[in-house]
Amino acid sequence: MATSRCPKCESGTFEATPLSVRGGNKPTAIQCANCGAIVGLLPDTGEVAKVIASSIQKTIADALKKTGK
């Protein structure tokens, strides 16, 4: 299996660091632990969880309507 390397410094060590951006989103940057170059972003997990919870609530509400409860 290939080893992931930083495109800037060739280090193979990475870390996840929360970012603060305008608009309230808080994505997580995957960055090189050696030089800090950002190599990827993960979405704000709080926002993702809210979307999933909302979807589950709607599915339950729809199912209850179908059963007449």
C-alpha positions as CSV (number, residue, x, y, z in Angstrom):
1,M,0.0,0.0,0.0
2,A,1.2,3.5,-0.8
3,T,2.1,5.9,2.0
4,S,0.4,9.3,1.9
5,R,2.9,12.2,1.8
6,C,2.6,15.9,2.1
7,P,2.8,17.6,-1.3
8,K,4.9,20.4,0.2
9,C,7.5,18.8,2.4
10,E,7.0,15.0,1.8
11,S,6.3,14.3,5.5
12,G,4.0,11.3,6.2
13,T,2.5,12.6,9.4
14,F,-0.9,14.4,9.4
15,E,-3.2,15.9,12.0
16,A,-6.8,17.1,12.2
17,T,-7.3,20.7,13.3
18,P,-10.6,22.5,13.7
19,L,-10.9,25.7,11.7
20,S,-12.8,28.9,12.5
21,V,-14.4,30.5,9.4
22,R,-16.9,33.2,8.8
23,G,-20.5,32.1,8.6
24,G,-20.3,29.8,11.7
25,N,-19.2,26.6,10.0
26,K,-16.4,24.8,11.8
27,P,-14.8,22.4,9.3
28,T,-11.8,20.3,10.3
29,A,-8.6,20.7,8.3
30,I,-6.4,17.7,7.6
31,Q,-2.9,19.1,7.6
32,C,0.7,18.1,7.5
33,A,1.9,17.9,11.1
34,N,5.4,19.0,10.0
35,C,4.7,22.1,7.8
36,G,1.0,22.8,8.3
37,A,0.0,22.5,4.6
38,I,-3.7,21.7,4.4
39,V,-4.3,18.6,2.3
40,G,-8.0,18.1,3.0
41,L,-11.1,19.4,4.7
42,L,-13.9,17.6,6.6
43,P,-17.3,19.2,7.1
44,D,-18.6,20.5,10.4
45,T,-19.7,17.3,12.0
46,G,-22.3,19.2,14.1
47,E,-24.0,20.4,10.9
48,V,-23.9,16.9,9.5
49,A,-25.4,15.5,12.6
50,K,-28.2,18.1,12.5
51,V,-29.1,17.1,8.9
52,I,-29.1,13.4,9.8
53,A,-31.3,14.0,12.9
54,S,-33.7,16.1,10.9
55,S,-34.0,13.4,8.2
56,I,-34.6,10.7,10.9
57,Q,-37.3,12.8,12.5
58,K,-39.0,13.3,9.2
59,T,-38.9,9.6,8.4
60,I,-40.4,8.7,11.8
61,A,-43.1,11.4,11.4
62,D,-44.0,10.1,7.9
63,A,-44.2,6.5,9.2
64,L,-46.5,7.6,12.1
65,K,-48.8,9.4,9.7
66,K,-49.1,6.2,7.6
67,T,-50.0,4.1,10.6
68,G,-52.4,6.7,11.9
69,K,-50.6,7.5,15.1
